[in-house]
Amino acid sequence: MKQCKNPHETYLKGDKLRKERLAEDEKRFQEQLKQLEQPKQLEQLKQLEEGYRNMAARFARLGNAFKNHQLRSNNQEKETTNE
């Protein structure tokens, strides 16, 4: 067996390799996590979009109801003034 010149130097090289592998694994993990989150984000965006559509439809119905109420009250006022 060949003896290393400096065991501490060998340890540092190994430590450096471990850190590099750990960094690569971390990058891979982050990429996989992003890929997993994308469908969740798309689903959340779809839900938000649906919620906004429902809210817009409710406001439109409320606006129409208010206009109809104004028209009815104006018509009633005209009828009472004509009588």
Buried (B, 14 or more C-beta within 10 A) or exposed (E): EEEEEEEEEEEEEEEEEEEEEEEEEEEEEEEEEEEEEEEEEEEEEEEEEEEEEEEEEEEEEEEEEEEEEEEEEEEEEEEEEEE
